Amino acid sequence: MIDVLYFAWVRERIGLPRERLETGAATVADLVDELRAREERYAAAFSDLTSLRVALDQELASFDAPLAGVREVAFFPPMTGG
């Protein structure tokens, strides 16, 4: 099982702050593909990966990062400095 967290507009589009999933995904990109296939709200949230960042167990990662041993995946828009 893996905890998937959604922040900012990703949360708004999906309608959930988090969920616990059983997945066979090997990488973050595979997980995104699984999520997109679930229903339209996920497809909308993950339609443009250039506008998303991902963290694995609270460490920034890339979409080709492996999920082996990961307990938490978080999706969020890029942060802007100020």
PyMOL commands that set and color helices and strands:
alter all, ss='L'
color gray80, all
select helices_A, chain A and resi 8-14+28-38+40-45+49-51
alter helices_A, ss='H'
color red, helices_A
select strands_A, chain A and resi 2-6+18-21+53-56+59-61+72-76
alter strands_A, ss='S'
color yellow, strands_A
deselect
rebuild
show_as cartoon
